[in-house]
Each structure stands twice: as structure tokens, then as C-alpha cells.
Amino acid sequence: CIRAYPLDGVVLLTGCDKTTPAMLMGAASADVPAIMVTGGPMLRGRWRDQDIGSGTDNWRFWAERRAGRLSEEEFCEIESCLSRSAGHCMVMGTASTMASMAETLGMTLPGNAAIPAADSRRMALAEMSGRRIMEMVREDLKPSRILTREAFDNAVRTGMAIGGSTNAIIHLIAIAGRAGVDLPLARFDELSRTTPMLLNVRPSGKYLMEDFFYAGGLPVVLKELLPILHGGALTITGKTLAENNADAVNYNPDVIRTLAMPILSEGGTAILTGNLCPNGAVLKQSAASPHLLTHRGRAVVFEDHADLHARIDDPALDVDESCVLVLKRVGPKGAPGMPEWGAAPIPRKLLQKGVKDMVRISDARMSGTSYGTVVLHVSPEAEAGGPLALVENGDIIELDIPNRRLTLRVSDDELARRRERWKPRPPHYSRGYGRLFLDHVLQAHEGCDFDFLRGKTPVRAEDTAGPSHS
């Protein structure tokens, strides 16, 4: 649309989860001057004497409802208290994370990520963005000058420091692919290990996005991280990241910690490898249970989401709290579309016994508002014949987050025998857009974009060295 009109410059208006990375991908591909304004988080929810956050607290209360410890009336009352203004989720879910990523990449004005949707300062920022895009057109300041390798390194580090959504990993890889920047999964692990987590916001902490804004917002985080960021990275202001955030002030050091007093010594997300995920998997260690960070358990396998839905609350299900729930065929090709099914529910009979978390493994995603010891984005996915497809009930699975390993304790010979027996299911679609999707969508570690949309575009004549043709 940007190129077809054609437009000299664009203001990208986005809100929840996927709209922000999608527009950044489009802006990178079109490469005309672009500035982003996100919708902002809701005001904090309030139920009785509790501050509550959409998503994160909703999952918690829903588990209590399923366990029979919360009445239907109470749950309805919570729903009415949860979303009391316009805006996206007010925890550090995917929407808040991607708004933070856009700001860190340099594609928004400073401070954009955390201003509540209902706050008049967001309208002021929108007007300032409209003025700035006119200047950017005159300056010919395009995304290709801003979305650099250094900018993506900054975004990865910041995502780790704020306990950002696991979805951001897929989105950043996809955006980088459109910008012609190689961003392998290994880079996330490298930067996570050397980036302390500073933000005390749910689901990895105590506070909500409104508190983050009052504490000083993302500029405070960026200023604190400057010793390990590329401060010279260019932004849409025409200034560097360091210049934009030099004057940020931290008004609440319990919400935004310092490098000297972090919440965690490492980033919020861990990248796993092993024979169950040869191309990687992700886990939000900042929202996981400490007693499950190293765990060995018996697999309880669900072949797809319908199987999970049918059996998870069956009283006869052979499961205990030490088991590992394994969900297959919910990845990019398997579901299809890789929905947020990864945070599989705890079986009701275990909830009723007080179990609050279990190790769960799948090739799906989960909401950035979710929490728990959940391994996601297993690649290759089961539908593509990855090792996840070969897991059977009773197999022993070992999770070792400190050493970043996910291991299926089954011999290579046995796995080879299972592979000989394994057969793919018929494709979900045989024609049309669905077939195009199945044939060309990339795996999670590659960003789940279409393979034919990666790379810089449009190609300009001066960028090609081939012979000219009349």
C-alpha cells in the first residue's frame, strides 16, 4: 500500500501484538521514511484491593476458577475490573514488548512505549510524530538507515532487560530478515547471557505498565543499558540512541532497577538447544518456577490441540506434577499458523491439589502475558518431521535451563526406528493462500515470515552490477 499510492512518508499507527512487527516489516520492505506511534497500554486494573493486569492475572484467576476456588460471579466481577480504558495489555506482554522494541530500534519518538493509551501525553506524542515525519521526508531518513545490525543488537538486549515476550524473538528475526540483517537465534542467547534483567513488571515482576511509565519509561532502561548498547545507533529523531535518552531520570528504582542491582543477572529469555530442538527453542526464565529450572520427567503426549482439549481434564489421565506435558503439531505448518497454545493448562485434578506449574513443551507460541515453565518454538516443528514428532508417552525429557539444554532421553537407534514409522499428515490446504502459506512459511528460528519476502526491497538500479538492457 505504501508503495502503490505512492506515499512520501508514513506514520505507522499500531496497537496490539502483531500489528507493530507487521508494520515494521512492511516499512523495512517499502523503505520510505516512516515513524511509528503505538496505541499504548491500558490503565491498571483494580479488583477489590488488588492491582490486576490483563492476561497475566486473567490466567491466574482462570486457573483458580477451573480448580473450583473462585466462583463464576467472582470471575465475572474480575472481568469487569480488568480492562477499564482503551489500550493494549498493561503488562509486559507482546504489545508492550514490541512497542519497546520499536522505540529501541529507533522507529518511534523517545518515551512512546509506556505512555498509557488514556493519557493525553500520547495524543501530544502523536502530534509531534506527525510533525517529525514531514521533516524526515525532507531529510530522506529511511528505515534502511535506522534498522541496522547495531539497532537489532540493541533491541535484543533491551528485550532481555525488560523481561519481554518470547514472541519478540520471532518478530525481531522477521523484521531483520526484511531489513537484510542476519539475526540468528544464537545471537539472542549470547546477548541474553550478558544482559541483566532490570524491569520489575508482570509477568516477570510486581508492577504494571502504568507504573513503568511513572517511573520514567523505556528511556530510563535505555540510559541504564548504554554501557552495553550501541549508543551511536541512528534514530528517527536524527539523533543517536544515546542522545535521545541522555536526560532520562528514574523516579522509582524498584520498578526499574540499576545494572548494579538487577532482578536477574541474565536476560529474561533463554535459548535452548538439544536433540529435541536441533534448531532451538525458547523459554522465559524470568517467568518460570525456580524449582523447575532443572527438571527431569516423564512425557505425557498430546498429538495436537484437539487431543489436548479432549483429555487434559480427564480424571483418568496418567499424569502427576513431575510429568512433562508435550503438545505437538501446533507450529507454523502444524496448527497451522503457530497460535498461542503453548502455555497448555495444568490438568484440573492437579490444580485441585495445589499444583501451579509444570514443564510444558510445544512448537507453538504463548501469549507474552503468560507465565510458567513453558518451552516454546521448538524447531523444527513436529509437522515438519522434527524430533518433537517422535516423542512418545513415558519418554524421559530433561530440561536444564542453566546449561541451555533440552534433551529427549531416548537412544539414537530407537529414534531412527520411530522415524521410519513416522508419516506426515495430509496438508491442511491443497490450494489457494493456505497452500502458499504451507509451502513458503519459515520455521520459528527463521522468523516465520514467507521465504520469498526476506531481503531488501525495492532493488534500485544502482544496487545491481548486471549489464543494462535497452
CORGI-V434508 format. One record per backbone hydrogen bond with DSSP energy under -0.5 kcal/mol. NH is the residue of the N-H (numbers start at 0). CO is the residue of the C=O. If there is no record, write none. Layout:
BEGIN
nh:NH co:CO
nh:NH co:CO
END
This chain:
BEGIN
nh:4 co:0
nh:6 co:1
nh:9 co:32
nh:11 co:9
nh:11 co:34
nh:12 co:10
nh:13 co:11
nh:13 co:36
nh:18 co:15
nh:19 co:15
nh:20 co:16
nh:21 co:17
nh:22 co:18
nh:23 co:19
nh:24 co:20
nh:25 co:21
nh:26 co:22
nh:27 co:23
nh:28 co:24
nh:29 co:25
nh:30 co:26
nh:32 co:7
nh:34 co:9
nh:35 co:106
nh:36 co:11
nh:38 co:13
nh:41 co:87
nh:44 co:51
nh:45 co:80
nh:46 co:49
nh:49 co:46
nh:51 co:44
nh:55 co:53
nh:56 co:52
nh:57 co:52
nh:58 co:54
nh:59 co:55
nh:60 co:56
nh:61 co:57
nh:62 co:58
nh:63 co:59
nh:64 co:60
nh:65 co:61
nh:66 co:62
nh:67 co:64
nh:68 co:63
nh:69 co:63
nh:74 co:70
nh:75 co:71
nh:76 co:72
nh:77 co:73
nh:78 co:74
nh:79 co:75
nh:80 co:76
nh:80 co:77
nh:81 co:77
nh:81 co:78
nh:82 co:78
nh:83 co:81
nh:87 co:39
nh:91 co:201
nh:92 co:90
nh:96 co:92
nh:97 co:93
nh:98 co:94
nh:99 co:95
nh:100 co:96
nh:101 co:97
nh:102 co:98
nh:103 co:99
nh:104 co:100
nh:105 co:101
nh:105 co:102
nh:106 co:101
nh:107 co:101
nh:111 co:108
nh:113 co:110
nh:114 co:110
nh:114 co:111
nh:116 co:40
nh:118 co:115
nh:121 co:118
nh:122 co:118
nh:123 co:119
nh:124 co:120
nh:125 co:121
nh:126 co:122
nh:127 co:123
nh:128 co:124
nh:129 co:125
nh:130 co:126
nh:131 co:127
nh:132 co:128
nh:133 co:129
nh:134 co:130
nh:135 co:131
nh:136 co:132
nh:137 co:133
nh:138 co:134
nh:139 co:135
nh:139 co:136
nh:140 co:135
nh:141 co:139
nh:144 co:141
nh:145 co:141
nh:145 co:142
nh:146 co:142
nh:147 co:145
nh:151 co:147
nh:152 co:148
nh:153 co:149
nh:154 co:150
nh:155 co:151
nh:156 co:152
nh:157 co:153
nh:158 co:154
nh:159 co:155
nh:160 co:156
nh:161 co:157
nh:162 co:159
nh:163 co:158
nh:167 co:164
nh:168 co:165
nh:169 co:165
nh:170 co:166
nh:171 co:167
nh:172 co:168
nh:173 co:169
nh:174 co:170
nh:175 co:171
nh:176 co:172
nh:177 co:173
nh:178 co:174
nh:179 co:175
nh:179 co:176
nh:180 co:175
nh:182 co:180
nh:186 co:183
nh:187 co:183
nh:187 co:184
nh:188 co:184
nh:189 co:185
nh:190 co:186
nh:191 co:187
nh:192 co:188
nh:193 co:189
nh:193 co:190
nh:194 co:191
nh:196 co:263
nh:196 co:265
nh:197 co:160
nh:197 co:195
nh:198 co:160
nh:199 co:254
nh:200 co:198
nh:201 co:206
nh:203 co:200
nh:206 co:199
nh:208 co:89
nh:210 co:207
nh:211 co:207
nh:212 co:208
nh:213 co:209
nh:214 co:210
nh:215 co:211
nh:215 co:212
nh:216 co:211
nh:219 co:216
nh:220 co:216
nh:221 co:217
nh:222 co:218
nh:223 co:219
nh:224 co:220
nh:225 co:221
nh:225 co:222
nh:227 co:224
nh:228 co:224
nh:228 co:225
nh:230 co:228
nh:232 co:229
nh:234 co:238
nh:235 co:105
nh:237 co:234
nh:240 co:232
nh:241 co:230
nh:243 co:239
nh:244 co:240
nh:245 co:241
nh:245 co:242
nh:247 co:244
nh:250 co:214
nh:250 co:248
nh:251 co:214
nh:254 co:251
nh:255 co:251
nh:256 co:197
nh:256 co:254
nh:260 co:257
nh:261 co:258
nh:262 co:196
nh:263 co:196
nh:266 co:191
nh:267 co:159
nh:269 co:282
nh:271 co:269
nh:271 co:280
nh:272 co:403
nh:275 co:405
nh:276 co:273
nh:278 co:378
nh:279 co:276
nh:280 co:271
nh:281 co:375
nh:282 co:269
nh:283 co:373
nh:284 co:267
nh:284 co:282
nh:285 co:267
nh:286 co:283
nh:287 co:284
nh:291 co:288
nh:292 co:289
nh:294 co:398
nh:296 co:396
nh:298 co:394
nh:299 co:323
nh:300 co:298
nh:301 co:325
nh:307 co:303
nh:308 co:304
nh:309 co:305
nh:310 co:306
nh:311 co:307
nh:313 co:310
nh:316 co:313
nh:318 co:316
nh:322 co:319
nh:323 co:297
nh:324 co:322
nh:324 co:358
nh:325 co:299
nh:326 co:324
nh:326 co:360
nh:327 co:301
nh:334 co:330
nh:336 co:331
nh:337 co:330
nh:340 co:338
nh:341 co:364
nh:343 co:341
nh:349 co:346
nh:350 co:346
nh:351 co:347
nh:352 co:349
nh:353 co:350
nh:354 co:349
nh:358 co:322
nh:359 co:372
nh:360 co:324
nh:361 co:374
nh:362 co:326
nh:364 co:338
nh:369 co:366
nh:371 co:286
nh:373 co:371
nh:374 co:359
nh:374 co:372
nh:375 co:281
nh:375 co:373
nh:376 co:363
nh:377 co:361
nh:378 co:279
nh:383 co:380
nh:384 co:381
nh:385 co:380
nh:388 co:385
nh:389 co:386
nh:390 co:387
nh:393 co:298
nh:394 co:391
nh:396 co:296
nh:396 co:394
nh:397 co:406
nh:398 co:294
nh:398 co:396
nh:399 co:404
nh:400 co:292
nh:403 co:400
nh:404 co:399
nh:405 co:272
nh:406 co:397
nh:408 co:395
nh:408 co:406
nh:409 co:407
nh:414 co:410
nh:415 co:411
nh:416 co:412
nh:417 co:413
nh:418 co:414
nh:419 co:415
nh:420 co:416
nh:421 co:417
nh:434 co:430
nh:435 co:431
nh:436 co:432
nh:437 co:433
nh:438 co:434
nh:439 co:435
nh:440 co:436
nh:441 co:448
nh:445 co:442
nh:446 co:443
nh:447 co:442
nh:450 co:439
nh:452 co:449
nh:453 co:450
nh:454 co:176
nh:459 co:457
nh:462 co:459
nh:463 co:460
END
